[in-house]
Amino acid sequence: MTVANFAHVLAAAQQGDEAAFEVLWRAVNPGLVRYLRVTARPAADDIAAETWLQIIRSLARFRGDEDPFRAWVFTIARNKVIDWRRYESVRPTQDLQPEHLDIAGADDTEDAALERLSTERALALIATLPPDVAEIVTLRVVVGLDVAQVAKLVHKRPGAVRVSSHRALAKLHALLGGAPEQLGVSHPASRSGGM
């Protein structure tokens, strides 16, 4: 999702305009949460919240347009994931299972349920890839960052990102029996002019 008049919205958000910040949040947060569900599933919501807190603290210093803003957000999130993994490696925890919670869904419509299942299935399938490849595919396909942004974020060469994402998508395509639409996500080539 792109933000109309991004420079104006960003400037307003940097001045403390809550409505402008909400526009930025609505444009970026769905992709952020999907990325975190692949890279740090048990802590995805917590890391998303920590990421937004860091964004709030640093927003006034950000300079750039919409694509660099998205890359900046995902750089913050990735650093939070790295910190979380370090912490988890010394303090393992047991995940709380959904069946232990007594929470009624806020939206029980059939369409919302099917959308969620499709998204969850796609993210679960991507998560079966090796972690570094899953991260690249998520950033490229789910989030929609371009090759250069992903390469910079994961500290790899653009060619390595292209090859990794191409091979991973071919593997996922084969797993689905040649039906890429079953992934439930659109391909970035349709949005940004190719891999």
N, C-alpha and C positions, 0 to 999 in steps of 0.2 A: 504494500500500500504506500503510495507516495503522498506527500503532504503538499497541498496547493499553497503557493506563496511561502515556501519553506523559510526563506530568510526573515520574513516578517514574523512568522510564528516563532521561530527560534529567538529572535530579538525580544519578543514579548515574554517568552518563557524565561529568558535570562533576566528580565526585569521583575520576575515574580508573578506574572500573570498565570493563574492556575488553569484557566481555560486553554491557554496556549500550550501549557505543559501537558494537559490532557490530550491534546491533538497529537503531540509527539509520542506520548505513551501509547495511545491507541494504534498509531502507525507501526510502532516497533515491537511492542510487548508480545503480540501473538507469535511472531517469529522467534523472539528471545526465549519464550517458554518452550517452544518446540525444540530449539537448539539444546536447551538445558535438559529436556526429557531424554535426549539421546546421550549427552555427555555426562550428566550427573543426576540421573533419574530420581534417586531417593531424596535428593535435596533440591530439586528443580525450583520449587516455589520459594524456598528460603533464599537460594542464590539469586533468583530473579529480584526478590525484594532488596537484597543487599546491593545488587547491581544498580537498581533505581536510586537507592540512598546515595551511592557514590556519584551517580549522574547528577543528582540534585546538588550535592556538595561542590561538584566541579563544573557545572553547566555554564556558569558565568565566564569561565576561562576558555570554553570551546570556541574555536574559529573554524569555519568551513561550511560547505553546503550539505545537502541531504545524504549523498553517498558517504562522504567522510564521517558524517554524524553516525550513520548506521555502523560503519566499521569501528568507530570509537566505542559505541555501546557494546559491540561484540568483543572488543578487546578487553573492556572492563569485565564483562561476563566470563570470558575465558580465563582471565587472571583469578577471578573468584573461584572458578572450577578447579584450577591448579591448587589454590590455597586449600579448598575443601578436600581434595584428594590427599594432600599432604597431611592434613589434620586426621582424616579417616584412616590413614595408614598407621597412625600411632594410637588411635582411639576408635576401634571398630564398634559399631552400634548395631542393634537389631531393628529392622524396619517395622513400623506399625502397619499391619495389614488392613486393607479397607474394610474387611468384614468385622473388624473390631470396633468400627465407628458406626454410630447410629445417626447418619446425616441424610436427610431427604434431599434429593436433587432439586436445584432451583428451577431447572427447565426440563420438563419431562416429555417434550414433544418428540415425536418419532423422527423428524428431520434432524433435530439436534443430536439425538442419540446415534443416528446413522452417520452423521458427520463426524462425531467424536470417535466412533468405532473405526471409521475409515482412516482418520488421522492417527489414532492410536496404533492401528495395524501398520500403517506406513512407517511410523516412528519406531515401532518394535522391529520391523523388518530391517530398517536402516541400522538399528542398534546391534544387529547380528554381525555386522561387518567389524573388522578390527577397529579399535577405538579411534585411531588417527584417521582412518579412512571414513568412518562414520561421521566424524566431526567435519571433514571436508565436504562430504555429500550433504550434510545438514546445512552447512553454511552456503553452499552453492544452490541446492535445489529447494530446500525449505525456506531459508532466509532470503535467498536471491542475491547474495553478494557476488560481485564479479571475480574473475580469476585472480586479478592483481590484489584485490582486497583480501581474499582468502589466503593467498600466498604470503602476504605480509603478516597476517594474523597468526598463521600456523608455522611461520618461519621456514617455508619451503619455496622452491623456485616455482614460477608460474607453470612451467612445463610439467613439473611433478604433480601439481594440483590438477591440471588438465588430464593427465594420464590416470591418476588415482580416481578421479571422479568418473572418467569414462569407463574404466574397468569395473568400478563398483556398480555403476548404473547398468552395465551389461550383465553383471552377475545377478543383480536384483531382477532385471528383465527376464533372465533365464529362470530364476526361481519362481517367477509369476507365470511362467509358461508363455512368455512373449506378450504379456498384457500390461504395459507400463502404467495405464490409467488406473490399475488396481492399487497402485501406491497411494493414490489419493492426494498427490501434490502435483502442481504444474511444473514443467521443466523450465529452468531459467532462460533457455534459449528463446522461448516465446516472449520473454519480458525484456531481455537485455542483449539480444543480437548474437547469441551463440555462447559456446563454452569457452 
